[in-house]
């Protein structure tokens, strides 16, 4: 199970800046104009060896003034439902506003750990001003400056204490998650796989209510299917579908070994599909792409080859993934999708003997050595696969710092060409020898 830290608060208190600092990215647009944060805002962060997902909820607030308060309130409710820990951010340079109070009202009823984070504390005088936030009655105040990063370490030290340890599944089977944008056919695929014979479906006890784990065992395939598609919230809050499905998707991606990413053949690959893909890639998960609703495409105008090339082009540089054209409604090629997932799972945990790696790759490297930099020649002497939950390779050489990205890609392509790692991200490290 993945731990999620959600940053909530009214506009302009510095949520995106903190998000950027934690995830070390510049993904969120930071601007002084109220409500400027758009698009998706979730990234992976790590603190003292624990990795977790950070969500900047500002990215999901509607922009017209009249629905503003309601929309923020809705975000907070969804964050409470989904997150492990909530960071409630306030601005020390402005007084407590009505919107702050409205958010506190919702947070008080939450059973989740809430941290009040007073931002923009850039000097000692402002530190004293943070005491006003004790009036919320939410406990300790954590003064930070998300601009300079001061105070964030102390905050994170406390936050990680509230993380939930992984529950171990009762059976150690491959875990597949079906992910994708709303309405691409995720529920239909799950129904097509399990709908025929309900007896093969056993919900596994002890799994969290965040996703339903289905034990699938037929046609020679046995795995745990993580179903996030059919879930609906129990609370009465009118659902912000996009934000909610993003939360669900992140959890599923991080929990699964292989993610089956469904895209709609009629729409082609969209930016949100690419975001989901890159999140799975960043988490070193296996990936299979299903292009669904293939029955609705006029085959004269668009052949599979054209669409497949376009998808690979949009996903580059990681393009070595199986792409399968399906029609779930017609039950076309859905078992081919399962075969692909099983193969990708095998690739993810594949171990290549050291002798074989060196035998095949060293002659290739000799023929195509890394380019010399400043007259220095890099000599790669030895290669080994490092243990891990996904393929990782260490290349031992005299000057690791001189090997650049293009050569790293060259080596990755050679690894892929000689040892099938289709559907799985590969990590390459250069070590001093």
N, C-alpha and C positions, 0 to 999 in steps of 0.2 A: 504494500500500500504506500502511496506517495503522500508525503506531508506537503500541505499547501499553506502558504502564508499570504493572506490577502491584505492589501493596503487600502483602507477606506478613508473617506474624509471628503469635505466639500472641495470645490474647485480651487486651484491656485495655492494649496498649502504646501506643495512640493512633492506630491506622490510620485510623479514620473521621475523626478531627480533621484529620489531614494531608490526607486525601482532600478534605474540605470546603474546606480552605485552597487546595488546588491547583485545584479546580473552582469555587471561590467559591460553593458552594451550601451549603444546610443539609439536603441530601437524606438523608444518613445520620443515623440516630438516634444521638446520642451519650449514653451512659449508663454509670454505673460498674458496672452488673451485667454479669458475664461473659456473653459470647455474646448480647448484646442486638442487635447489628447484624444486621438481617434484610433481606430483599427485595433488589432489584438495586442494585448500586453501581458504576455506570460513568458517567463524565462526560467532557466534553471540556475540556482545559486548554490553555493556551498559554504559551510562554516564548520570549522573544526571537524572536518571529515564527514559531516552529514550533508547530503545534498537534498534540496527541496525546491519546490516550484513557487515562484513569486508571481502574484497577480496584481496588476495595477488596475483597480476597478474603474478608475477615471475614464478608461478607454471605452466604457460601455454605457455612458450616460447620454441620454437624448439631449438635443441641443436647444430646444425652444424653452424660453424662460418659464412659461406656465407649468410645464410638466417637470421642470428641473428637480424640484424638491421630491416629488413622487418618484422620479427615476432614481435619484440617489438613494432614497429609502429602499427601493426595490433591490438595488445593487447590494446594499448592506445586508438585506435579508438573505439574498442568495449567497453572499460571502459567508454569513453565519452558518448557513446550511452546509456549505461545501468545504470551508477552510478548516485547517487544524488549529491555526493561530490567526488572530486578527490584529493588525496594527491600525489603530485609529489615530490619524494624523491631524494635528491642529497647528495653527500658526501663532507663535508667541508675539509677533509684531501687531496682530490685530486682536481685538477683544473677542470673547466668546460670542458667536453669532447665533441667530435663531436656528440656522441650519445645523450648526454643531450640536445644539441642544436636541434637535429632532433626531440626529443620528444616535446620540447618547441614549435617547429614549428607547431606540430599537436594541442597541447593544446591551443595555442593562438586563434585558430579558434573555440574553444569550447564555447558553451553558458553556460556550467556548472561551478559552483564555483571550482576554483583550488587553493590549498594551497601549496606553496613551502615549503617543510620540509627539513631543513638542518640538516643532521644527523651527529653523532659522535662529537658533540660539547661538549667535556669533560673538557675544561678549558677556562679561560677568553680570552687567546690569540686567541683561535679558534673562540670565539664569534665574534671578530672583522673581522675574515676572511669570515664570512657569508655575509658581505655586497656585495661581488662580485656577488652574485646571484640576486641582484636587476637588473642587466643588462638584465635578462630574460624579464623584463617588465610585470611580472605576479602579481605584488603587494607585500604585506608584506611577509617577510621571517620568518618562525617559527623554531628557533633553538631548537633541541632536542638531547637527547642521548637515543636512543632506548634501549641501554644496561642497563642504570641505571633508565630510565624512566623520567629523568628531562625534563621539558618542555612539556610533553605530555598532562598534565592537561590543560594548557593554550591553546594548540592546539585544544583539544576536546571541550573546552568551545565555541570556535569560530565555529567549525565544526557543532555542533548541531543547531546553529542558522539558518543554511541553510536547515534543514530538512523540508520535505513536510508533512503537516498534512494529516491524513487520509481523503479520500473522502468518504462520506457516500453513500452507494448504495441506489438507489431510492426505492428498495424493500428489506426488510430484510428477505432474504431467506437463507437456508443452502447453503454454498459455497463448491463445490467439485472441486478439481483440479486433472487432470490426469497427473501423473509424471512418469519418468522412463528414461532409457538411450535412445539414438537415435535408431530408427528402431525396437522398440519392439511392435509397432502397436498402438501408441497413436492416430494418425490421423485417422486410420481405425476405432478405437473404437468410436471416436467422430462422424465420418460419419455414423457408424452403428446406433448410438443413435439418431442423428438428421437428417440424410440424407434422411429418408423416406418422411418426410413432412416438407418442409422448412418453412411453415407458423407458426410452433410452435417456430421457432427460432427468438427471438427479441434481437438484440444487445442492451444492456442497455446503455442509453445515459449517458455521463459524466464519463464513465470509461476510465482509462488511456490507451494509445496505447500500453502499455507494454504487455497486454494480452487481449484477446477478452472475454468479459463476455456474455454468452449465457443464456437466460432465457428458461429453459426447463420445459414444462408442459404437460405431457401426461402419460397414463397408471398409473394414481394415484400418480405420482411423480412430485413434483415441487421443483426446485432448480436452483441455478445459477452455470453454468458450466464454469470453468476458463480454457480457451483453450490456451495453450502455444505452442501446437504442430505445428499448421499450419503457424506460423508466420515466415516471412523472413525479413531480414533487407533491408531497402531501399537504404542504401549507397552502393557504388560500391566496397567497400573493400571485398576482397576474404575472405570468412568467416572462422574463426577458430571455427569449429562446436562444438568441445568439450567445449571450454571456454564459448561460447555463450549459449549452452544449459544448462550449469551449472547456469549461471546468471538467465536464464528464470526459471529454476526449483526452485531456491531459492525464487524468487519472488512469484511464484505460491504457494509453500509450506506455506509461511508466510501469504499469503492472504486467504487461504482456511480454512474451518473448518475440512474437511476430505480430505485426500490425497489418491487417488487411485493409488497405485504404481504398474506399469505393469512390469513384468519381462518375459523374453523369455524362454519358456519351454525347448528349445533345449540347451540353454547355462546354464540353472540353475541359481542360485543366484550368482551374481558376486560382487566384492568389491565395485564397484560404486553403485550398488543397495543398498548395506548395508549402504554406506555413505548417500544416499538419505533417507533411512529409519531412520537412527539415527538423521539426521537433523530434520525430521518431529517429531520424538520423543522428541528431545531437545526443540522444539518449542511447545510441548504439543498439537500436532495436532492429530486428529483421523486418523487411517490408515487402509486401506483395501488392500490386496495384490491380484493382478490378475496374474495368471500364464497363459500367452497367447501362442497361436500357439500349443495348446494341441493336435490338430488334426494331427500334424506332428510327434508326439512321438509314437514309437513302444511300444504299451501297454504291450507286453509280458515282455519286459526287465525292464520297469520302471513303477511301479504303482504309482498312486497319493499319496498313503500313504507314500511311500519311499521318494518321492520328498518333500512332506509336512514336514516330520520329519527332513529332511536335512535343509530345509529353516528355521524351528523353531530353530534348533540347531545353525545356523549361526547368528540368530538375538538375541540370548539370551543376557541378562536376560529377555527382554521384548518380550514374545512369544505369549501373549494372543491377537492375531490378526486374523481376518477372512482371510482365503486363499481360493481363488476360481479359479478353472481351466476353462479357456475359450478358445474358438476359435472365434475370432472376425469375421474372414472371413466367418465361417459357422454360425455366429450369435448364437453361443452356450453359454448359461448361462450369457449373458451380462446383462439381467435384474436382474438376481440373484446378480450381482455386485452392481446394484443400490439399491436393497433391503438391502444388507449388509451395504452400505454407509449410508442409512437412519437410520439403526439400530445403527451404530457407532455414528452418529450425535446425536441421542437421548441419548446414553450413555455418550457422552461428557458433556451434560448439565443436566445430571440426578442429582437430589438432594435426599439424603437419610435422613429421619427424625432422629434427634439426639436420640430420645428414642429407635428407632429400632437399630441404630448402637450400642448403649450401651448394649441393651438386648442381641444382638447376639454375639458381640465381647468380652465383659467383661468376660463371663464364659470361653471362649476359652483362653483368656489371663491368667486367673486364673490357668487354667490347664497347660499352657505352658508359665510361666513368663519369662521375659528377664533374661539371665544368670547373676548371681551375679558377680560383679567385685570388687576385693580387699575387699571382705567381705561386700560390700554394695548391698543392695537389691533394685531393681527398682520396684516401684509400679505404674502401670498405673491406673488412677482413673476415667478417663472420656474421651469420644471421641466425636468430632463434625466435621461436614463438613464445610469447610471454603468457602465463596463465591468466585467465580472466573470463568474463561472461560473454565476451565477443572477441573476434580475432584481433590480436595485438602482436606486432612484430618489432623486435629490437635489432637494429643494424649497428654493429660495433665498428667504429672507424677512428682514424687519428684526429680528424678535425670536424666534429659533428656540427659546430656552429656555422660552417661554410656551406652546408647543404640547404638549397633553397626549395621553395614550394614546387616549381615545375619538375624538379628531379624526384621529389617525393611522390608526385603524381605518376611519374614514369614507373617508379618501383611498384606503386600500387597496381598500375595496369598490368605489369608483368606478373605480380602475384595472382591477379584475377585471371589472367590468360592461362596460367599453368595449373592453378588449383581453384576449383570452382567455389567462389564465394558470392555467387549471385544472391542479391537481396539483402546483403549484410554489409554495414559500414566496416571499413578496416582502419585500424589505427597503426601508425608507423612512428617509431621513436628512433632517434640516433643517439648512440651512447659512445662515450670516450673509451677507447681501448688502447 
